[in-house]
Amino acid sequence: MSDQLLIWGGFGLLVVAMLALDLGVLGGRDQIIGIREALVWSALWVVVALVFNVWVYYFKGAEAGLNFLAGYLIERALSLDNIFVFLVIFSYFRVSPLHQYKVIFWGIIGALVLRALFIAAGIALIAKFHWIIYVFGALLVWTGIKMAMGKGEEMDLEGNPVVRGCRRFIPLTKGYEGDRFFARREGKRLATPLLVVLLVVSVMDVVFAVDSVPAVFAITLDPFIVFSSNVFAVLGLRALYFALAGLMALFHYLHYGLAMILVFVGGKMLLTYFEIEISVAAALGVLAFILAGSVIASMLYPQPAPPDPVHQPDDQSKADL
């Protein structure tokens, strides 16, 4: 018990310290985060995750260390698809680049709480009903196939239940109020459209968790490994967004690579029914091959880049919001 408290306590302190540094340096300024600075912070989050991986290796053993690395790589790869979603959301709501970082920061913090609940519920269900793991496997395979076939589909934000619910039940200001989520008008506390954007980002991240979290279940059911790999992958996504948002068109085949990863991981879970086990080392090799192949294919066969919605200057709310 004391070892578990030490591990969870060390993990919690590291995450809180990094979040405080991250928010204080990047989130406390009224200026756009440049690609170079975002790349530095993204690399820093990767280094922190790898150092933590070494810590897990020595405190929990070699198997736990490999499981964390595999889970982290899976979550990191699948979380890249969130960048496309953030681009669409910010473009739709015309969020100024000055305020995008704050939305992503608090949106992911909220989503991490919901992911923790999702992970706890998933592990509890698998422990009681082992056949659930086959349901998760089939879900991943189906999602991967759907993702590969639906590359050109657009997100329907008009029909998003969060957007419709906010429009119906939450009193909103007519426009943005800088980076504030709430504002006072005639003595009344009103929400701003930025709060709607925050809620949409948080909910969409949880939707992605339905795909990515079961993928880590294929590697391990250790709650600490599953949750910590999720945390490091998602927290590093904020800086990576600003580094890659304007470059995502260069990696247009990455979408299909992510779909292949979902199908592979789902298949790995289904194969356990036939008592066929794929080692973590072999799974890591397959993941690296798929990701490298999709990036190389994107560079060898480029396509024209669309306009970058991240750098649009308009700071007005959606007209019909």
N, C-alpha and C positions, 0 to 999 in steps of 0.2 A: 504493500500500500504506500509506503514512504517513497519507494522508487517511482511509482506512478504519479504521486503528487509532485515529485521533483521534475519529472518530465513534462507534465501538463503545466506546472507553474513556470518552468523555464520557457516553454513555448508561448504561454500567455504574455510574459514579460517582454519577450522579444518582439512579438506582434504589436503590443501597445507602444513600445519604444519606437519601432519603425513607423507606425502610423502617426505618432506625434511629430516625428521628424519630417515625414512626408507632407503632412498637412501644414506644418509650420513653415516649411521652405517653399513648397509649390503652391499650396492652397491659400496662403496668406497674402498673395500679391495680386494686384489688379493689372495683370498683363498676360499676353498669350504665351503659352509654353512652347518653346522652339523645338524643332526636331532633334537637334544635337543634345539639348538638355534632357529631353524625354528619353533618348537612347541611353544616356548616362544613368538615369534613374532606373530604367528598365533593366540594364545590366546589373545595377546594384541589387535589385530585387532577386535576380537570378543567382548572384553570388551568395546572398543571404540564405536563399533556399538550399543551395548546395552545401554551404557550411552547416546549416541545420541538418542536412542529410547525413553528413559525417558524424554529427552529434548523435543522431538516431542510430547510426551504424554501431557506435561504441557503447551506447547505453542500452539498446534493445537487441543488438545482434546483427549479423550480416544479412540474414533473411529480411528482417524489418527494414534495413537500409536499402536493399534492392527493391522491396515493395514500395517504399516511399518514392524512390526515384522513378519507378514505373508509373505510379499513381500521379506524381507531379507532371511527368511528361504527357500523360494522357490528358489530364485536366488543362495543362498549358496549351496543348494543341487544340483541344476542343473549345477552349475559351476564346481562341482567336476569332471564331465565328461571331462572337459577341461584338467585335469591332464593326462588322457590317451592320449589325442591328443598331449600335450607337449612332453610326453615320446616318441611317435612315431616320431615327428618332429626332436627332438634333436638326437635321435638314427639314423635316416636316414641321417642327415647332419653331424653326428659325431661332435657335438658341445661339447667342453670341459666343464666339470662341473664348471670351473672357470668363464666361460662367460655366463652361462645359466641365471643367475639372471638378468644380464643387459638386455638380450634379452626380458625376460618376463616383466621386469619393463617398458621399453619403448614400448613394444608391447601392453601392456594393457592400457598405457596412450593414445596411438593412438586409440585403440579400444573404449575407453570411449567417445572420441569425436564423433566417428561414432555412438555409442549407443545413445548419446544424440540426434543426428539428427534422428535416427530411432524412438526413443520414441516420439519426437515432431511430426513427421510425422504420427505415429500410432494413437496418441491421436487426432490429427486434423482430420484424416480420420473417426475415430469412432464418433466424434462429428458431422460430416457432414453426414456420411453414417452409421447409427447404425448397419445395417446388417453385416458390416465388422467384428464385434465381433464374429459372428457365423462362419465366414471364419477362423478367428484366432483359435476358439475353435476346428473346424474340423481339422485344420493344426496340432494342438497339439496332438489330438487323433491319427491321422495318423502317426505323428512322433514318438509317444510313442510306437505304435504297431511295426513300422519299427525298432526302436531301440531294442526292445525286441527280434525280430526275426533275427536281424543282428549282434548278439554278436560276432560272429567269423570273421566278415569281416575286412579286413585290409584297411587302408587309402591309396588311390592311389595318392601318392605325385608326381609320374612321370607324371601323367595327370593333376596335379594342374595347373590352368591357371596362377597363380602368378609365379610359378616356370618356366613355359614355356615362359612367357612374359619377365622375368628377363634374362633368357638365350639368348633371341633373341634381346632385345633392350638395355640392360644395360651392359656397358663394365665392366668386373669383373677381379679381380686379380685371379691368379691360386690357391691360398690357403688363409687360414685365416691370418690376421695381428693382432694377439692378440685379444683384445676386441674392435677393431676399426671397424666402419661400412664403412669407406672410407680410401683410402691410395693413395699416389702420386707415380707414376711410370713414369720416363722420362718427368717430367713436367705436366703430365696428372693426373687428379683426377679420380680414379677408385673406384668402389664399391667393397666391399669384400663379400664373401659368407655369412658372418654374417648378412649383410643387407637383403639378400634373406630370411634368417631364420626369421628375424624380421618382414618382410612383410607377410610371411606365417602365423606366429603366430597371427598377428593382424587381418588378413582376416578370419582365422579360428575362432577367438573369435567372430567376427561379425556374422559368420554363426551360431554359437551357440546362439547368441542373437535373431535370428529369432525364435527360440524355446522358450527361457526363458523370453524375454520381454513380449510377448503376455500372458504368464502365469500370470504375475503380473497384467495385464489388467483385469484378472478375479477377482482380489481383489479390485482394485481401479483404477480410471482414473486420480487421482491427480498427476500432472506432478512431483511435488516435491517428493512425496512418491515413485513413480515409479523410478525416476532417483536416488535418494539417496540410496534406497535399492539396486539398481544395483551397485552403486559405492562401497559401503561398502562390498558387497559380492565379487566383482571382485578384489578389491585392496587387500583384505585379502588372495586371492588365491595364490599370489606369494610365501609367506612364507609357506603356506600349501602345495604347490607343493614339496618343499624340505623335508617337514616332512613326507609326505605320498607317495611320488613317489616310494620308495623302499618297501612300505607296501601295495600297492594297490591290489596285488594278494591275500592278506588276505580277501579282501572284494569283491570277485568276483560276489556275488549276488547283490551288490549295483547297478550295471548296470540295472538290472531288476527293482529294487526299483525306480530308476530315471525314467524308462519308465512308471511305474505305476503312478508316480506323474504327468507326462505329460498327461496321459490319464484321470486321475481324474480332473485335472485343466481344461483341454479341455472340459470334460463332464460338469463341473460346468458352463462354459461359454455357452454351448449349452442349458442347462436346463433353462436359463433365457428366452428362447423363449417361454417356457411353463409356465412362471412366477413362477418357482420353484427356490427359493433362498436358498443357503447354507451359514450359518453364518460364519464369519471369525474365530470365536472360534472353530467351528466344523471342518473347513478346517485345522486349525492348528493341531487339534487332529489327523486327518487322515494323515497329512504329517509326524508327529512325529511317528505314528504307522508304516507307510510304511518304513521310514528310519531305525527305530530301528529293525523292522522285518528283513530287508535285511542284516543289519550288524550282527544280532544274527545268522541268517541262515548261513552266510558266516563263522562265527566262529565255528558253530556246524558241518558244512560239508565243511571242508577246501579242497583245491586242491593244488597240487605242485606249488610252486612259480617259475615263469620264471626268466631267468637272468635279473638283474637290469641294464637297459641301461643308467641310470643317471650317474653311476660311471665309465663309460668306459673312459680310459685315452687318447684315440686317439683324436688329435686336428687337424686332416687333413680334408680338404674339401672333399665333395663327388667327386669321381674321374671324373665323367662325367659332373660336374657342369660347 
